[in-house]
Amino acid sequence: MGDRRAQDAKENGPHLASTAPNPAEQVECSSIPNGDSGSALTTSLYKKRWAIVFLFSSYSLSNAYQWIQYGIISNIIVKFYTVEAFAVDWLSMIYMLTYIPFIFPVTWLLDKKGLRVTALVANALNCAGTWIKVASAKPELFWVTMVGQLLSSLAQVFILGMPARLASVWFGADEVSTACSIGVFGNQMGIAIGFLVPPILVPNVDDMTELAYHIRIMFYISAGVATFIFVLVIIVFQERPELPPTQAQAQARSIQPDEYSYMASIFRLLRNKPFMLLVVSYGLNVGCFYAISTLLNRMIIEHYPGEEVNAGRIGLTIVIAGMAGSLICGIWLDKTKTYKQTTLVVYVLSLVGMLVYAFTLNLGHLWVVFVTAGVLGFFMTGYLPLGFEFAVELTYPESEGTSSGLLNCSAQIFGIIFTISQGKIIDKWGTLAGNIFLCIFLLIGTVMTGLIKSDLRRQKANQQTEVQTVSPTGSISSVQDYGATSCGRPWQRQS
């Protein structure tokens, strides 16, 4: 045995040494047995992974901020550009519209070209959009600001599907969920800042020259931040670590491109009935959230005139409460694995929260609106990660990026439909009728969620799949396959 180990060390030592990472950058390095070749695969965790995920969160934040920066001061934008409220609504809905046709080619590009190319394109579009908006701070240039928002919305398509892929490429199996959450939280924090900052930067004044100055300052700040982040991405953002963080990623690097068919994966997902029920119910819930976020200023101002700043704070309350809800729901799922039950309960409570918000909005007490909006946000925004987690369970071992892309596509479609419809209903019958309209579809989504068959494929794989491997010492060992983590891509499929 001693001679065998000495021989292995002699054969494998120089090879492993030549591929070892810089000790100053390496956090953890281990050799994992490979059942196919009999040799050890080296894995490593790098400190740089945290810089990568926080940098992603930063440009996701910048882009998400731009989505809502017009909607929360819609009455001011209507006055400045002399356009209809519906035209201002499109500055938000353009984010939803562009996602629908571009999500599939962008997801394909992510699979083919990788993280760095996707990140560079996203930031180039985001940065260009912000500077075009700087040039649009004149009352007659509404079409220019729409062009800038269009470019920013295209950038979003390159951002929303990246957290799961980035987490699996850079992070270990026991921290991939945290990394995925950081990526999602960056987007939610951007929405929160988008609710809070524009009403502060752009006061509702009657002097058009002064108003143009304030709007230009708002655009300059977002352009400066986007440019700074773009430069950091060019310098810092890396495609992948030198050595894979997990055995699953080590296996992924050995997969040939012709072994994975993107279109075949799409067709399999479309034939998965429980998943398609989730796609529709997820779209109904998140579409309602998009509509509420877009039209929040109009709803608040109708009952509380002159409260633009508080409208932004109410939006901030919705998102912050939702971030807390996301975290709590994620921890609960890790502890209990009750995916369908938790999703259904949160869906029901979202419906209850929407009903309470609808019937208390006109009571004349802003503190009541803050409380009810916070409760609504806790459950409605907290539902977002539940949908993704449940989708992974229902679709394992398909790519998580593809399943999340379909969920997001459904949300954008319903977001456009609900925003247009609720806006028209509010104009004709008031905010109560518009909110009841959303409650009806939340009820439909609740029923559909109850009809989903809870087929927890990933959990079954984690519990049953064992990989028999030969260690470098020649002994046979049985290793549980945990390649499918909550945010990681399930590459390792061995039986």
N, C-alpha and C positions, 0 to 999 in steps of 0.2 A: 504493500500500500504506500509506504514511504517513497519507494522508487517511482511508483506511478505518479504521485503528486509532484515529485521533483521533475519528472519528464514533462508533465503538463505545464509546470511553471516555466520550464525552459522553452517549450514550444509557444505558449500563449503570452508569457510575460512581455516580450518586446512589443508584440502587437497591441496589447492593452495599454502599455505605457505610451505608445505613439498616438493613441486616440484619447488619452486622458485629458480632461479640461484643466484650465489654469486653476491651481489650488486656491488662489485668492478669490476666484469667482465661484468656485464649487461649494455647495452646501452639503450635499449628500451624494455619495456614489456607491453603487452596489452592483454586484454581478448576479444576474437572474438566469437560471438554467433555461436552455432552449431545447425543447423536445425534438425539434426537427434536425438540428445539426449536432447536438451533443456538446456544443461549446457554450460559454457563458456570454450573455448579452450584458453590456455595461449600461447602467442608467444613472442619471445624475439630475439633481435639482440645483438651479442657478439662482443666485440672489437677483439677477437681472429680471427674473420673471415678474417681480412685484413692480418694477419700473414699467414693464411692458403693459401690464393690466391697468395700472393707474393712468398711463398715457392714453390707452384706449378709452378709459372712462372719461378722460378730460375732453377728447374730441367728440365723444358721444354726447357729453354734457353740452358742449358748444352747439352742436347741431340740434339737439332737442330744445334748447332755449329758443332757437329761431322759429321753431314750429309754432309756439304759442305767443311770441312777443307782440304780434299784431292783435290777436284775438282778445287778449285781456284788456286792451285799450281800444277796442273796436270803434266805440263812439267817437274817440278822438281821431282815429285814422279816417273814418267816414267824413268827418268835418274837414280834415286837412286836404285830402285828395278829392273831395266833392264827388264821392261815389256812393253807390247803394251799399247797405249793410251786407247784402248777399255777396257782393264783389269782395268785401273784406273777409267774409267767411271762406272764400276760395283760397285766400292766402294760407289758411290752415288746411283746407281739404286737398290742396295740391300735393301735400305730403302723402296723403292717403292715395290719391289718384296715381301718382308716378310709381308707387310701390307695386301696384298690381301687375302691370306689364313687364316691369324690369326685374322682379324678384327672381325669376327662374334663370335668366341669363347671368345675373350677378352671382347667384348661388353656384352656377356652373363655373364661373370665373374663379370663385373662391376655391373650388375643388381643384381646378387646373393650375392656377397661378399662385395660390397661396395667400398668406396673411399680409405680407409686406406690400405686394402690388395692390391688394384690396385697400389697405390702409392709406397708401399714397393717393390712390384715385379718390377715395372718400374725402381726404383732407384738401386735395386740390379743388374739388367741386365746392366743398364747404367754404373754403377761403375765398374763392372767386365769387360765390354768392354774396358773401358779406360785403365785399368791396363794391359790387354792383349796387347794393342797397345804399351805400354811402352816396353814390351819384344820383340816387333817386329822391333825395330829400327836398323835392320841389313839388308844389301842388299839382302841376300838370304832368308829372312823371310817374303816375301810378303803374303804367305798363312796365316801366323799368324795375320798380320794386317787385313786380310779379315775376319778371325774368330772374332777378336775384333769388327770390324764394324758390323758383323752379330748380335752379342749380343746387340750392341747399337741400331740397327735397330729394333730388337724385343722389346726393351724398348719403342721405339716410338709408337708402336701399343697400349701400355698401357697409352699413354700420349695424343694423338691427340683427343680422344673422351671425355676427362674429363672436359674441361672448362664449358660446359653447365650444366653438372650434379653438379659440385662443386658449381657453382653460385646459382643454385636453392636450394641446400641443406643448404647453409650457409647465403645467402643474402636476404634482403628484396625485395619486388616487385619493388620498385622505384630505386634500385641500381644493379639489377641483370645483366643488360646489361653492366654496367661499369665493373663488376666483370668478366663477360665473355670476355670482350675486353682485360682486363689485362692479362688473361690467354692466349689469342691468341697473344697478343703483345709480351709476353715472348718468344714464339716460333719464331716470326719474328725477334726479337732482337738477338736471338741466331744465326739465319742465317746471320744477318748483321755482327755480330762479327766474324762469320766464314769466311765471305768475307774479313774482314779487317785484322785480326790478323795473320793468317798463313803466308801470304807473308812478314810480318814484322819479324816474328820469324825464318822463314826458307829462307834465301837469296839463290840466285841461284849461288852457288860456285861449282868449279870443284873437289875440294878435298873431296873424299868420307868420310873420317874420320871426317872432319869438318862438312860435311853435315849431317852425322849420329848424331853428337852431337846436332845440331840445331833441328833436327826432334825429338830426344829424349826429349829435353827441352820442345818442343811443347806438346808432349804426357804427360810429367810429370805435366805440368800446368793443362791440362784438367782433368787428373786423380785426382790431388789434389782437384780441385774445385768440381768434382763429388763426391768424398769421403766426403768432408765437408758437402755438401748438403744432402747426404744420412744419415749422422749422425743426422742432423737437422730434417729430415723427421721422423726418428725413435723416436726422443724425442718430437717433436712438433705436427706433423700431426695427426689430430683427425678425426674420422669417420664422426661425425656430432655433432652439438651443443645439449646440454641437452634438450633445448626447441626449437621447430621449428621456423624459422624466419617468415613464412607466413602461412595463412590459407591453401593454396594449399599443403604445406609440411605437415601440421598437418593432412590433409586428406590422404596424401601419406602414412604416418606412420600407418594409420588404414587399408590400403589395404592389403589383404592377398596374399601371393605369388601365390596361385593357381588362382587368379582372373586376372592375366596378362600372356598372352601367347606371348613369344618372336617370335616364328616362325609364328604365325598368324599375328603379326604385320609386319613381313618381307613380307609375301605374299600380304597383303593389299597394302603395298607400291609398290610392283612390278606391281600391277594391276592399279596403279594410273598413267594414261597416262601423264598428265601435269608434274608430278614429274619425271617420267622417261625421258621425254624430257630435263628437267633441269639436271638430272644426267649426261646425255651424253654431253650436252653443257658445264656444269661445268667442266667435265673431260677434254674436249678439251682445255678450257682456262687455267686451272691450270696445265694440262700436258705440255702445251707450256712453262709456267713459270718454271716448273721443268727442262725441257730440256735446256732452256736458262741459268738457274743457273748452271747446271752441265757443260755445254760446254762453259761458258763465257770466261774462261781463254784461251781456244784454239782459240776462235774467236778474242779476243783482241791481243793475241801474233802473230797471223797470219799477222795482219796489223800494229802492233806496237811492234816489237821485243824488249825483255828486259823490258817490262812494267808490270811485274807481280804484283808489288805493286799497280799500277794504275788500273789493272784489278780488284784487290780486292776492291779498292775504288769505282769503277764503280758498282760492285755488292752491296756494301754498299749503294750507292746512290739509286739503284733500290729498295732495301728493305725499307730504310728510307722514300723515297717518297711514297712507298706503304702503310706504316703505317699511314702517313698523309692522304692518300686517303681513307683508311679504316675508320679512325675517321670521316672524313668529310662526307663520304657516310652514315655512321651510324647515324650521327646527322640529315642528310637530310631525311633519312627514318623515323626517329622518328617524324619529323616535318610534312612530307607530306604523308606518308604511300603509296607512289607510287612505289610499289615493282617491278612490271614488267617493267614499263617505265624506272626506274632508272637502273635496271639490263641491259636492252637493250641498253640504251645510253652508259653505261660504257663499255659494250661489243664492241660496235661500235668504241668507242674511243681507246680501247685496240688494235683493228685491225689497226686503223689509226696509232697509236703509233708504232706498230710492222713494218708497212710498212716504216715509216719515219726512224726508227732505221736501218732497212735492207739496205736502199739506201744511208744512210749517214755514215755507219760504215767505209767505205774505203776512205773517203775524206782526211785522213791524219791529222785531227785536233782532238786531244783528248778531248778538251773542248766541241766539238760538240757531241761526244759520251756520255760524262757526261750528257749533256742536254737531248738528245734523250732517253738515258737509264732511266733518272729520270722521264720523261713523261711516258714512257712505264710502269715503275714500279708503278707510281701513279695510273694508271687505271687497270693494270693487277693484281697487288697485292691488290689494293683496291676493286677488284671484289670479293675477298674471303669471307668477311662477308656478302656481298649482296646475294651470293649463299645460304649461310646457312639461312639467314633471309627469303628469298623467299621460301626455302624448308619448313620451319616451317609453313608458311602461306598455302602452298599447301597440307600439310600432317596432320595438326591439326585434331584430338588430339593424333596422334601417338607420341611415344617417340622421342624427338629431337636427342638423342644419336644414335638411329637407323638410322634416316634419314641422319644425318651427316656422319655416318659410310659408308653409301652407296655412298654419294658424294665423300668422301675421297678415297674410293675403286676405283671409276671411275677415279679419278685424278691420282692414282698410276699406273693404267693400261695404260692410255694414256701417262703418264710420261715416262714409260719404252719404249713404242713404239716410241714416238717422240725422245727420247734421242738416241736410237740406230739408228733410221732412219736418223735423222739430222746429227749425227756423221759420218755416212757413206757418206751422201751427201756432207758434208764439205770436207771429205778426197778426194772425186772424183771430185767435181765441185766447191768447194769453199764456203765461208760463205754466199754470197748473195743467192745462190741457196738453201742452208739450211734454211735460214730465210724466203724465199718465200714459201718454203714447209710448214712452220708453219703458214704463213699468209693464205694459202688456207684453213687450218682447222679452223682457227679463223673465216673466212668468213662463213664456214659451221655452226659453233657454233652460229654465229650471226643470221643466218636464223632460226635455231632451236629455239633460244630464242624468236624470233618474233612469232613463232607458238604456244608458251605455252599459254594455257588458264589461265587467271589471276583469279584463284579461291581463294580468300583471306578468308579461313575458320576461321583462328584465329581472324581476325578483325570482322567477322560476330558474332563470339561467344562473343567477348568483348562488342559488341554493343547491342546484343539481349538477351544474357543469364542473367537472374536475378534469384537469389536464395532467396526464402522466408524462413526466419528463425524466431524462437521464442527466444526473448531475455530472460535473467535471470529474468527480471522484469515481464515477462508474456506478453509483447506487441509484436505485429507482426511487423517485419521490412523487407524491401526489400533491398538486398545488391547486388550490381553489382559484378559479378564474374570476377576478373582480375587475376585468377590463371595462365593463359597462358601468360607469359611475354616473351620478345624477346629472352632470353636465358634460360628461365626456362622450366621445364618439365610440360606439361599441365595435371596435375593429376586430378584437380577438374573438373568434367564433370556432372553438375547438370542442370536440366531444370525446 
